Amino acid sequence: MKSLMSFLGLLLLVPPAYADEGPASRLDGLTHMRVTLMLPGIMTGNYDTGVDAGIALDLRAQPLVVGLYGSAAYSGGTRFLVGVRAGYGLQLTPQVTLDFLGEVGLRGAQNGGGFLSEDPGTSTSEFFAGLRVALDYAVNSPSDLVTFRIGISAFGRLALSGSQQNTYTYESCGWLNLFDDGDDCRPVTETTRVGGVNDFGATLNLGLDFGGW
């Protein structure tokens, strides 16, 4: 009987000891999803300076991270990117994560043209590989059903093929002749290098963590 009472007493002591670990520690290692909105950030490279913004959906099974992402860009040699990413997420504190992510995907490269320009430029598609480092901070408790995060990420991307020369023709009418009958329009032929884009930059991030299985 004495042994039985001792065993029951031990069982009563275990739950409080587990609870002392706290909600944040119980989340360590759990699988959850993170949606990240990458706000428009600056990028530059071997073409010119531009703006890049995107969204990502990651499955996080601490410390592993795998996900999908896409982004749109203006100038900088890129129109859009779609790809997959995977890497390692360090849990620096219950509220701070540091991710090292490799990225591969397809880029829509663009050169020439621009805002309010008659020249449409020329485009091509190419594969790329890159690396992204992201630091995120949980604004509310990581034990909540949904956790809001803010952060910053830096990235670098390399084209997996070289540039090419594209020749294209467009009609140039001049802004002063936009409402004319087109008699003053003339064909313009351009040869422009496109593709082979290597760039780097940084974005501010807003994220939501949810789940926990």
Buried (B, 14 or more C-beta within 10 A) or exposed (E): EEEEEEEEEEEEEEEEEEEEEEEBBBBEEEEBBBBBBBEBBEBBBEBEEBBBBBEBEBBBEBBEBEBBBBBBBBBBBBBBBEBEBBBEBEBEEBBBBBBEBEBBBEBBBBBBBEEEEBBEBBBBEBEBBBBBBBBBBBEEEBBEEEBEBEBBBBBBBBBEEEBBEBEBEBEEBEEEEEEEEEEEBEEEEBEBBBBBBBBBBBBBBBBEBEEBE
